[in-house]
Structure formats: C-alpha cells, structure tokens
C-alpha cells in the first residue's frame, strides 16, 4: 500500500489505512430524491465512498443538498469543464475526480488546484485505456502500460506545477492483464495512493470475475488503496463484490463469511438451494464469523473445521457443528432454521 495518503471526508486512502470500497450512483445527480435513495442503499451495503456524475451545473449545484443529507464521503466526477469542479468545491464535495489535461488552459488547472488546496479536497486523476490522449496512441500505437503511466504522470505534473500534491491515481483498462501491468508500473514510479478498478468490466458475472482477477493479483502484492468494482448492474452489487474481494484476501472484516463445498455424487441434500438460503439469511448479520454449508457428513466438518458454525448434509437429516465438532442434528426441512438458531444462541 502507498506511504502517501489522502483524506476524503474523513476516510483515509493510503498511508497504511484499510482498503476502502467505492461505488458510483447511476441516477441523474440533479434528481435529489432518486440520488439520495441510491446513496442510502449504498451506505447500507457498506460502501465507504460514493461518486456522483457531474455533467452540468444543475448536477453541481445539487451536490450541496446531497452532501448535507449523506453520511459517507462524496466524490464529484467531472470531465472537461473546470467550472463544474469549482462549483463542486463550493458545494462542499469531499473529493474530485478530474484529469487536469482535459480542462484547458493552465490558468484553469491553477483555479481548480487552488480551490481544492484551500479546502483540503483531494483530486483523483483517472486514466482509462479507452480514452488516452491522441499523442500517446500515436507514440505507443495502442494502449500500453507505459502509455497509461505516461498519461497519469503528465496529469500529475500539471497539478504539481501549481504546488498541488493531494493526489490519488487510477490507470484502468477493460483488459485485465493490461490493468495489472499498468498499476505495477505506476507503483514502481510513484507512491501516490492508487484507486484500483477494471473499467468497462461488463455485467455482474464477467465483471466480478475480471475485477477479482485484477484486484486480487494487485492487492495480494500490496498494490492498491481503494477499489471500485465497475459493473453493468445495480451499484449495490459493486459494493458487495468489492467487500467480498477484500474479505477473501483477509483485508476486511465485515460480517459473516459463507463457505460451501461444490456439489458431488455423495451429496444427499439440495446443497445449492441450502447454501443460497443460508447466504440470504446471513445478510445484515453484524458478526465476523465463518459459516459453512457442506454437502455430506463424511468429510464436511473436517474440511470446514475452521468455520465457527456449520451444517453438513446426510440421509434425511443434517449434522450441525461448531469448530469442527458435532453439536446436533436437524431434519432436512429445518437445516437452515437450525443453523441460524445455533448461530443466534452462541
């Protein structure tokens, strides 16, 4: 993780802080009610930082009321128009995502840098493989790790020229291998905190797979300080996926973790249905526990001995266990109920 850090509305990014999970609303930001409804849903799901699109002045001016109503840090996502960034600062936004090279003359960059500096508002420089500068595409022939790095550091220099250094960087691509290589190159070059993501990752299924592959490779090497799983899906799914990725790497404790075995010929229960039912019932439970749903009693408790609570299927009934030790049995139609009662009682 980065030694340098920024602070967005009280959430520290980098400097050894826990990796935070971000998402972005897909409502029209000027629609206060719709946007706040989605922000509250994201807050409930465990989102640490929420980004909002700011395509016009109506959206920028609504940031103030939204900021007053929200309880998590908010980021203004801005492209090209520096006046929108200045308005976002005026409205009390916690962080801005903008590329200085896209907002015009140096005095415009200075205006944004000075405004953010005065309010201690950090800036994320967000470079995407699909929107690289023409000169870099001509130089490298296509999006490459080196091209993404050069673009990012060019934007950094524009801010550094005006003594602004409160910066976070992302270098996203829809290509997993390119994304991994670009972030590794960036970490070698700079110690700014890094925002990880695979852009245009796809729908829920493939998007989560690509995001987990890239983020898992990077986070396991200590690269990355905040993440967003970009999905063509409900933003709440992004948060759930992001938290799950961090939990799988041991980087976050946030409620129950469900483990379950793949179904096989020894299984005498509806393992898929039971696991899905237990997963649903564990949602919202505020306990850092591991819960196992195993297909058979032959090796279920042993394989899941590290689980705090579990159930293993048998013929006509299931075996309940805690820390690998059997504590009771329950009929097939009460397995989920019995497991949840066991959890509630201990």
N, C-alpha and C positions, 0 to 999 in steps of 0.2 A: 504494500500500500504506500501511497505517497507520503513523504515527510511534510510537504507543504499542505496547507488546508485552506478551505474557505468556510464561511458560515452563512447558511441560507435560513433566515428566520429562526435561528436557534439550533438548527441541525448542522452539526459539523460534518464536513465532507473532506476526507483525507486526514493526515496527521495522526493515524492510528485509530480513528473513530470507526465504529461498526459500519459495515457497508449498508447504505440506505437504499430503499426501493422507491422508484418513481413511476408515475404514470402520467397520462395526459387526457384531459377531457376531450370529448368529441362533439360537445354541444356548441351552439353559437354563443360565444362568450358574452355578447350583449344581452342574451336571454338569462336574466338573473336567476329565475326560479329553476329552469332546467339545469343550468350550470351548477347551482348550489346543490340540487338533488344528487347530481353525479359526484360532486366533491364529497358529500356526506357518505355516499356509498363507498367511495374510495377510502375515506378515513376509517370507516367501519371495517374494511377489508385489511387494514394495516398499512396503508400507503404512507410513506414518510414525507414525500414532496410531490406536489401536483403541478403540472404545467398546463397553461392555457394558451390557446391560439389568440394572437392579437393582430388581425389582418387590417383593422381600420380604427379610426378614432372612437367610434361607438364602443368597440370592444375595450379599447384602452381606458376610456372613461368609466367603464363598469368595473374595472379592477378594484377601485376604491371600496365600493359597497361589498364586493365579493370578499375582499381582504378582511373587512370588518366582521363578516359572518363566518369565515373559515377558521379552523383551528390548526391547520398544518401550513407549512411554508408553501408559497405560490411562486411559480416561475412564469414570466411573460415570454412567449415565443414570438420573436419578431424577425421579419425579413425586410431588408431594403430601406424602410422608412425610419430614419433616426428620430423623427418627431414622435413616433409611437413609443420609442424607448424612453424619451424624455417624459412623456405623459405617464408611462408606467412607473417611472421613478417618483413622479409627483403623487401618484395614487398609492404609494407605499408598498410596491411589489418587493418581494424578498430576494429575487434573483432574476437575471435577464439572460435569455439565450439569443445571441445575435452574432453574426460574423462581421467584424469591422470593415473588411474589404468590400462588403456589399452595400454600404450605406453612403458611398460617395466621397466627397472631398475631405481632406484631413481635418478641417475645422469641425466637420460633423462628428468625426470619430472623437475629437477632443471634447466636444459638447457632451457626448454620451459618457465618455470616461470621467470627465469632471463631475457630472451629475451623480454617477454611481459612486464615485470616490467620496463625495460629500455625504452620502447616506449609508456608506459601507455596504453597498449592494454588489455582490459578485457577478461576474459575467461568464457564461459558458460559451466557448467557441465550439460550434458544432459543424464538423466537416463530414460530408457524405460523398461516397464514391460516385453516386449518380449525378452530382452537381458540382464537380470540380471545375476550377477556372479553365478557360479555353487554352491559355498558355501552358498550363500543366499537362493537359491532354495532348497538346502538340509536342511537348517536351518528352513525355514518357510513353506516348502512344495509346495509353489506356489507363484506367485507374490502377495504380500500384501502391504498395505500402509506402514507397518513397514519395509518390505524388501526394498521398494523403498527409504524410508527415510535413512535406514542404508547404502545403496549403495551410495546415494548422499553425505551423511556426511563423508563417507570414502574417497570419491574423494576430498572433501573439505579439509580434513586433510592432504592429500598428498601435496596440494598446500600450505596450511598454514605452513607445516613443512619447507618450503623454503621461509617463510615470504611473501607469495603472498596472497592477500585478495581482489583483484579486481574481484569479482566473481558474477555471476548470475547462478541460478539453475532452471532446469526443471525436473519434475518427471512425465512423460507421460505414459499413457496406452491407449489401444483401448477400455477399459471398462470405461464408464462414471463415475459410482459410485466409482470405484477404484481410478480414477484420482482425483475426488473431495476429497475423504478421504485422499489421499496421500499429496495433496497440503495443506490441512488444518493441517495435522500433521507436515508438513515441516514449515508452518508459525508459529506454536507453538514453534518449536525448534530453528528457526533461523530467522534473519532479513535481510538476503541477498535478493536482488531483485529477483522476480520469473518470469520466462517465462512460460506462460500457453499454453497448447495445448493438444489435444486428438490425439494420434498417430494412424496411420492406420485407420483414421475415416471413409474412404470409398469414394464413388463417391459423386458428388455435392449434391444431395438431402439428403442422410443419413448423409454425412459428416458434412454438415452445421447444421443439427438437433442435432447431437451428440456434436459438438463443442459449439453450442449455449447453450445447456443444461448444459454442464460442466462449460464453462466460465461464463455464466450468474449466476450460483449458487455461483461461487467463487468471481467474480468481485462485485457482489451485497453485499458481506461481506467485501469488501476492500482487497481481496486477488488477487494479480496479478499486474505486472508492464509492461509487454509486451506480445503480443499474436501472435500466428500463427494458422490460421485455415487450417489444413492439408487436402487437397482434392485430389482425383484422378481426376484431371481436370486441366484446364488452370490455372496457378498460379495467373493470374489476378482475377479469381473468388475467390481465397483465400482472396485477399485484399478487394474486395467488401464485402465479407461476414464479415470479421473482422471489417471493418468500420461500417457496419450495426449493428453488435452486440454492439459495443461501443455506437453508436448513440441511440440504443433502451434503453440503460441503462443511458443515459444522460451524458456519459463520453466523448463524442466527438461531435463537431460541424463541419460538413464537407459537405456543400452543401444542397440541398433540401431533405426533408423527405416526402415521399409519404405515405398517409394513405388512405385506401379504405375499404368499408364495404363488407361483404360476400353477394353474390347474393341471392335473395329470390323471392317469387312469386309476390311481389309488384313491382319488377323491370321491367321497360319497355324499357330499353336500353341494348345494348351489353356492360354490365359493365366490364366483363373480358377483352374484346378487348380494351375498352376505357382506363382502368387502365394501361394496358400494353403499350398502345400507349403513354400515358402521362408519364409513368415511363421512357420510352426510350427518350422522348424529353427533360426530365429534366436532363439527363446525361450531365455532363460537365458544368452545370449552377452553377456559383460560388456565390450562395446566400444561407444563412442559413434560409430557410423558410420551413413551413409545407404546403403541398398541398394536398387537399382532393378530392377524386373521390367517390361520394356517389350514391347509386342506385336509390333513389327516393327523391322527394322534401318534402315528408311528415315529415320526421324527420332528413333528411340529414344535412341541415345547422345547426340544433341544436346539433346533435351528434358531428359534426365537427366544433363547434363554436370556438375552439382553433386554427383552421387552419388559416393561413394567406390568402390563396386563395382556392377556391374550386368550384366544379360543382356537381349538383345533377340532376339526370335524371327525366324526366317527359314524358308525352304522346306527342311524336313528337318533343319535344324540351327539353332543359336542363336549369336549373337555375344556374346562376353564382353568387357566393357570396364571400365576404371578411369578415373575423372575425365574421361569423355567420349572416351577413346582406346581403340580396339580392341586387345585383347591376345590374342585367340584365339577358337576356335570349339569347339563341342561338339555331338554328336548330340542329337536331341530327347529320347531316353530318359535322357540324362545331364545335362541342363541344370541341374537343381537341385544334383546332386552336383558338377558342375564349378564352379558358382558358389560353393558352400561351400568347395571346395578352394582357389579363388582367394582367398577371404577369409582362410582359415587360413594361407595362405602369405605374406600381405602385411600 
